Amino acid sequence: MTVEEQVKDIVSKIAHIDKEIMSREATFKEMKADSLDVVQALVAVEETFDIEIPDEEAQKFRNFGDFVAFVEQEVSKKG
Amino acid sequence: MKPLENKLALITGSGRGIGKAIALKLASQGCDIVVNYFRRREAAEQTVEELKQLGVRVDLVKANVGDPAKIDEMFDTIAERHGHLDILISNAASGVGRPIMEIDSKAWDWTLDINAKALLLCAQRASALMEGRGGKIVSISSLGSKFVWPTYAAVGVSKAALEAVTRYLAIEFIPKGISVNAVSASAVETEALKFYIREGLVKDVKQTTPVGRMVTPEDVANVVAFLCSEEAFMIRGQTIIVDGGTCVAPWTSIVAKGED
């Protein structure tokens, strides 16, 4: 399972989003994820990959793709 | 000898804001500190450095107090590393700012778990580590437990629950030699408050506070430190309000508005 697939899995479960509508271009708003969904997704992803996603970074995510890209980058840093 | 020398305090959510101010205050009285944080590691590490400069021993434990399993892990770590605890400050807080019709089950659980259930679960675990040593537990509430602010329903309810848990703990923990109280503040100058200012929910707080300035984290920390002292022995289950007179003079805001 790729990092993207795992992140998709986590976010879809937390925010009850159909994976079909989850694309890298989609914003959280477009995916109907509210601010609590986003926070809970951040927490779950942090725990799953043992990484930290500072709020300052999270605020820069324009869409789901930015989120995935940041997680991929942090995971690769860990080797 | 400083009053809290050889004591150990756990302050949840002490990487920044009110929790940090409490940690610094207790450390200034010689207390060793366990800093707990959830998501802001850099801020927590900075707090640890500042505490170390006060000459006390400092430990850092990451845990989401909204998750019972993480609370258990945190206390297992404290038990293993220190074997005891003298003071618990239940300060970590979160919340969903929404009108009441938009509060769904998930938002309710998130807010109540972190703000109220965490006190119950932390106090239960802390009491075992305080056995035979006495102990102090202080929870941090807010005026939203009694008063209504826009979009504050979930947090306000959680704080009311926290104050009730505080009262029950205070009485049931008397045989354990543990005193339990809460400190409730009006709007405090912290990073968290910036959210409400940004949303336009807090205006002219200075103007509407009778003493003419906002409550600072240090104001709250001073009262917490008093409740952790032996001088506060006979205060049990109380919620001490730190608000610069706002509650007893609600007309201040009306007068201030009238002057505009």
Interface residues (C-beta under 8 A of the other chain):
Chain A: S35 L36 Q40 L42 V43 E46 E52 P54 D55
Chain B: R39 R40 R41 E42 N64 V96 K106 A107 W110
